[in-house]
Amino acid sequence: MRALLSKAPGGPETLVIDDLPDPVPGKGQVRVAVKACAINYPDVLIIEDKYQFKPPRPFAPGGEISGVVDALGEGVTQWQVGDRVLGTIGHGGLVEKVVAEADRLYRLPEGRSFEEGSALVLTYATTIHALLDRGHLKAGQTLLVLGAAGGVGLAAIELGKAFGARVVAAVSSEEKAQAARDAGADATLVYGRAPFDKDQSKALADQFKAALGPGGADVIYDPVGGDYAEPALRSIAWEGRYLVIGFPAGIPRLPLNLTLLKSCDVCGVFWGAFAARDPAANQAHVDHLFRLWEEGRISPRVTETFDFAEGGAAIAKMAARGAIGKLVVRVAA
């Protein structure tokens, strides 16, 4: 089988296509003929050895797949050869065939494309855990979403609206603002490109406050970090919740006196660890997502697809923060 491999630490240009033996599923596993693999920011980090997990090389990036079951391991009864599935596997998805734990896969509904299926679980499951378990978002509250036109950002807009919040979307261009409005954002603002000096940081905080109104943001969803974090925190409501999702703009240093003045919480969101520690709660969230998907209240926005040989280009576009919605690599027809 063909695989897009990282053989040495580096950027997307270091990835190479190579041939590997077809993997064999073990007990409790299935083999999936991969049809599509969604690209996420961890794919940028993992090939540079900057992610919290460092798999032994060679390995394929790509943690979110869809495809067709083509072999069953011992003891697997919930799947049959030919079933259409989707799921998250951590890494290893940019291959023609992959082995996955049978209980980590979900059935791809009829009428949904492999591209859509590959783009669902990671972003939306991260976000529903963030908003409900860590942010305790309630109907009528105000949600500020940074990086709102990316995959997790659009998921936060859709889920925020599904849960009855007023959603303010912060983005870096008018094109991205339109994508946020299309996803249901009540208001948008366009911020400048970091780094910011002290005056620019204060101006951005004022921009957030103006868009949010006098009450501020009850929940802030931040998948960006860097110089955007402190101005956003300055716009938080009394007893608000600041959700730390990721750091493509860098790891920020927040002045903790702000948390005292606003009596607010700064909450880390690590969905993978949550799912491993409380699989029942995670399954309930995923079931909820599938219901919302069926009702049309959420819908993965796949804005660009790449051929298998262009998988590195998809990761490069993610690294450059140029993606709107989800980027998907089409592994096989």
Secondary structure as GFF3:
##gff-version 3
##sequence-region A 1 333
A	DSSP	beta_strand	2	5	.	.	.	ID=ss1
A	DSSP	three_ten_helix	12	14	.	.	.	ID=ss2
A	DSSP	beta_strand	16	19	.	.	.	ID=ss3
A	DSSP	beta_strand	29	39	.	.	.	ID=ss4
A	DSSP	alpha_helix	41	46	.	.	.	ID=ss5
A	DSSP	beta_strand	64	72	.	.	.	ID=ss6
A	DSSP	beta_strand	84	88	.	.	.	ID=ss7
A	DSSP	beta_strand	97	101	.	.	.	ID=ss8
A	DSSP	three_ten_helix	102	104	.	.	.	ID=ss9
A	DSSP	beta_strand	105	107	.	.	.	ID=ss10
A	DSSP	alpha_helix	114	118	.	.	.	ID=ss11
A	DSSP	alpha_helix	121	128	.	.	.	ID=ss12
A	DSSP	pi_helix	129	134	.	.	.	ID=ss13
A	DSSP	beta_strand	142	145	.	.	.	ID=ss14
A	DSSP	alpha_helix	151	162	.	.	.	ID=ss15
A	DSSP	beta_strand	166	171	.	.	.	ID=ss16
A	DSSP	alpha_helix	174	182	.	.	.	ID=ss17
A	DSSP	beta_strand	187	190	.	.	.	ID=ss18
A	DSSP	alpha_helix	198	212	.	.	.	ID=ss19
A	DSSP	beta_strand	217	222	.	.	.	ID=ss20
A	DSSP	three_ten_helix	226	228	.	.	.	ID=ss21
A	DSSP	alpha_helix	229	233	.	.	.	ID=ss22
A	DSSP	beta_strand	236	244	.	.	.	ID=ss23
A	DSSP	alpha_helix	257	262	.	.	.	ID=ss24
A	DSSP	beta_strand	265	268	.	.	.	ID=ss25
A	DSSP	alpha_helix	271	277	.	.	.	ID=ss26
A	DSSP	alpha_helix	279	295	.	.	.	ID=ss27
A	DSSP	beta_strand	302	307	.	.	.	ID=ss28
A	DSSP	three_ten_helix	308	310	.	.	.	ID=ss29
A	DSSP	alpha_helix	311	319	.	.	.	ID=ss30
A	DSSP	beta_strand	326	330	.	.	.	ID=ss31
###
